[in-house]
């Protein structure tokens, strides 16, 4: 587990991509040759993006392997997680996914002086702040459920 920030991330320009509608803007940015030092995927975006440098999956990954709780994302995550070749920060290690790294929650909270995390995106933002990245370009953080447009992810 990380016990200090990653020096190479300081000053970097990061794209953080989640599952919301504005993820399309990230894809368009790639068509127009916009570059980012690193691309960070949130949850199921690991199975969609061509390039991922780091990912954040804060639910225990056992939910994908041991249950069908993730609905139609379950199969894709079962196939993608075991072969990932980049760090996936999470709350619990699982030997079925060698790339998992325990999220450094104590270090991040202590160094930032803030511990309000209510979704995976907030963990990724805190990780970026802890590592002193220069800029965070957020895409897809506007996630809602298609069947109920008035219900959004908490936070």
matplotlib code that plots the C-alpha trace (Angstrom):
import matplotlib.pyplot as plt

x = [0.0, 1.1, 2.3, 3.4, 2.4, 3.8, 6.4, 5.9, 2.3, 3.1, 2.3, 0.6, -2.5, -5.0, -8.2, -10.6, -13.4, -16.6, -19.7, -21.9, -23.1, -20.2, -17.7, -18.5, -16.5, -13.5, -13.9, -14.3, -11.1, -9.2, -10.6, -9.2, -5.8, -6.1, -3.5, -3.3, -0.4, -2.5, -6.0, -7.9, -10.9, -13.8, -15.4, -16.8, -14.9, -12.0, -13.8, -14.5, -11.4, -8.5, -6.0, -6.1, -3.1, -4.9, -8.4, -10.6, -13.1, -14.0, -16.6, -15.1, -14.4, -15.8, -19.2, -18.4, -17.0, -19.3, -22.7, -24.7, -25.2, -23.6, -26.3, -25.3, -21.7, -20.9, -19.7, -17.5, -15.9, -15.3, -13.4, -11.6, -10.4, -8.1, -6.1, -5.7, -2.1, -2.3, -3.0, -6.6, -7.2, -9.9, -11.0, -10.2, -7.7, -8.7, -6.2, -8.3, -7.3, -3.4, -3.5, -5.5, -3.9, -5.4, -6.5, -4.2, -7.2, -5.3, -2.5, -4.8, -7.1, -4.2, -2.3, -5.3, -7.1, -10.4, -12.2, -15.5, -15.7, -19.2, -18.5, -15.6, -15.1, -14.3, -11.7, -10.0, -10.1, -8.6, -5.9, -5.1, -4.9, -2.7, -0.4, -0.3, -1.5, -1.6, -5.0, -8.0, -10.1, -13.4, -15.6, -18.6, -19.1, -22.7, -24.0, -27.8, -30.0, -31.6, -34.9, -35.2, -33.7, -34.4, -32.3, -28.6, -25.7, -25.4, -22.8]
y = [0.0, 3.5, 5.4, 8.6, 10.5, 9.3, 11.9, 11.4, 12.6, 16.1, 18.7, 16.3, 17.0, 14.2, 13.1, 11.5, 9.6, 8.3, 6.8, 9.9, 11.5, 14.0, 11.1, 11.7, 15.0, 12.9, 10.7, 13.9, 15.3, 12.3, 12.6, 16.2, 15.1, 16.6, 15.0, 14.2, 13.0, 10.3, 8.9, 7.7, 5.5, 5.3, 1.9, 0.3, 2.8, 0.4, -1.8, 1.1, 3.2, 2.5, 3.9, 3.7, 4.6, 4.2, 3.2, 3.6, 0.9, 1.6, -1.2, -4.5, -6.3, -9.5, -8.1, -8.7, -12.2, -13.5, -11.9, -10.4, -7.1, -5.0, -6.0, -5.9, -4.6, -7.9, -9.9, -7.1, -6.4, -10.1, -10.2, -6.9, -6.8, -9.9, -8.7, -5.0, -4.0, -0.6, 0.1, -0.2, 1.5, -0.1, -0.7, -4.4, -6.6, -9.7, -12.3, -12.7, -9.2, -8.8, -5.1, -4.1, -1.7, -0.7, 3.0, 4.9, 6.4, 7.1, 8.9, 10.9, 12.0, 12.9, 14.9, 16.7, 17.2, 16.2, 12.9, 13.4, 10.7, 9.7, 8.2, 6.8, 10.1, 11.9, 9.3, 9.9, 13.7, 13.4, 11.1, 13.7, 16.4, 14.3, 13.6, 17.4, 16.9, 20.3, 19.8, 17.4, 17.3, 15.6, 13.8, 11.7, 12.8, 13.7, 10.1, 9.6, 6.5, 6.4, 5.0, 7.8, 11.1, 12.7, 10.2, 10.6, 9.0, 10.4, 13.1]
z = [0.0, -0.7, 2.4, 0.6, -2.6, -5.9, -6.9, -10.6, -10.4, -9.1, -11.6, -14.0, -16.1, -15.4, -17.1, -14.7, -16.6, -15.0, -16.5, -16.9, -20.1, -20.3, -20.8, -24.5, -24.2, -23.2, -26.3, -28.4, -26.9, -28.0, -31.6, -31.5, -30.2, -26.7, -24.5, -20.8, -18.8, -17.2, -17.7, -14.6, -14.9, -12.4, -12.0, -15.2, -17.4, -17.1, -19.7, -22.1, -22.3, -24.7, -22.3, -18.5, -16.3, -12.9, -11.9, -8.8, -7.9, -4.3, -4.0, -3.1, -6.4, -4.9, -5.8, -9.4, -8.9, -6.2, -7.0, -9.8, -7.8, -10.5, -13.0, -16.6, -15.7, -13.9, -16.9, -18.3, -14.9, -14.4, -17.7, -17.3, -13.7, -13.7, -16.7, -15.8, -16.0, -14.1, -10.4, -9.4, -6.0, -3.9, -0.4, -0.2, -1.9, -3.8, -5.1, -8.3, -9.3, -9.1, -10.0, -6.9, -4.5, -1.2, -1.3, 1.2, 3.1, 6.4, 4.6, 2.3, 5.2, 7.4, 4.8, 3.4, 6.7, 5.2, 5.3, 3.5, 0.8, -0.4, -3.8, -5.9, -7.7, -4.4, -3.6, -7.0, -6.5, -3.1, -4.5, -7.1, -4.5, -2.2, -5.2, -6.1, -9.7, -11.5, -13.1, -13.1, -16.2, -15.1, -17.6, -16.8, -13.3, -14.2, -13.9, -13.6, -14.1, -17.5, -16.2, -13.6, -14.7, -11.3, -9.4, -9.4, -7.6, -4.1, -4.0]

ax = plt.figure().add_subplot(projection="3d")
ax.plot(x, y, z, "-o")
ax.set_aspect("equal")
plt.show()
